[in-house]
Amino acid sequence: MDIRQHTVLIAEDSPTQASSLQETLEEKGLRVLHASDGIQALEMTKEHLPDAVILDIEMPGMNGLEVS
C-alpha cells in the first residue's frame, strides 16, 4: 500500500503542535489538512473525506470526543 495517496486531517488548536505533526506526516508522503477546532474538522471531513483524522481532545467550540 502506498501511503502517499492518503489524506490525514489534523484537528488541533495549538499551532505549534499542529505544525509539528503536519511536518512529520508530510515527510512520510501523506497529504495533510489542518482544522483549528472541532466544528471546522467536521466541515473539512465532509468536504475532503480524509482517510484518517487525528483529533485533539481539548479544542474550542467542539472537542475531539464530540467530533468523534
C-alpha positions as CSV (number, residue, x, y, z in Angstrom):
1,M,0.0,0.0,0.0
2,D,1.4,3.4,-1.0
3,I,0.6,5.8,1.8
4,R,1.4,8.8,-0.4
5,Q,-2.1,8.5,-1.8
6,H,-3.7,9.1,1.6
7,T,-5.0,12.2,3.3
8,V,-4.9,12.9,7.0
9,L,-6.9,15.6,8.8
10,I,-5.4,17.0,11.9
11,A,-7.8,18.8,14.3
12,E,-5.6,20.7,16.7
13,D,-6.0,24.2,18.1
14,S,-2.3,24.6,19.1
15,P,-0.4,25.9,16.0
16,T,2.9,24.5,17.4
17,Q,1.5,21.0,17.9
18,A,-0.3,21.0,14.5
19,S,2.8,22.2,12.6
20,S,5.0,19.6,14.2
21,L,2.6,16.8,13.4
22,Q,1.9,18.1,9.9
23,E,5.6,18.2,9.1
24,T,6.2,14.7,10.3
25,L,3.3,13.3,8.3
26,E,4.2,15.2,5.2
27,E,7.8,13.9,5.4
28,K,6.2,10.4,5.2
29,G,4.5,11.5,2.0
30,L,1.0,12.0,3.3
31,R,-1.3,14.8,2.2
32,V,-2.3,16.7,5.4
33,L,-5.2,19.0,6.1
34,H,-5.5,21.1,9.3
35,A,-8.6,22.2,11.2
36,S,-8.1,24.5,14.3
37,D,-11.3,23.4,16.0
38,G,-13.9,20.7,16.1
39,I,-16.5,22.4,14.0
40,Q,-14.0,23.1,11.2
41,A,-12.9,19.5,11.5
42,L,-16.4,18.2,10.8
43,E,-16.9,20.5,7.9
44,M,-13.5,19.5,6.4
45,T,-14.2,15.8,6.9
46,K,-17.4,16.2,4.9
47,E,-15.7,18.1,2.1
48,H,-12.4,16.2,1.8
49,L,-13.3,12.7,3.0
50,P,-9.8,12.1,4.7
51,D,-8.5,8.6,5.2
52,A,-7.7,9.3,8.8
53,V,-8.5,12.0,11.3
54,I,-6.3,12.9,14.3
55,L,-8.3,14.7,16.9
56,D,-7.1,16.8,19.8
57,I,-9.3,16.1,22.9
58,E,-9.5,19.7,24.2
59,M,-10.4,22.2,21.5
60,P,-12.7,25.3,21.5
61,G,-16.2,25.1,20.2
62,M,-16.4,21.3,19.9
63,N,-13.8,19.0,21.4
64,G,-12.3,15.9,19.9
65,L,-14.6,13.5,21.7
66,E,-17.7,15.4,20.5
67,V,-16.4,15.3,16.9
68,S,-15.8,11.5,17.0
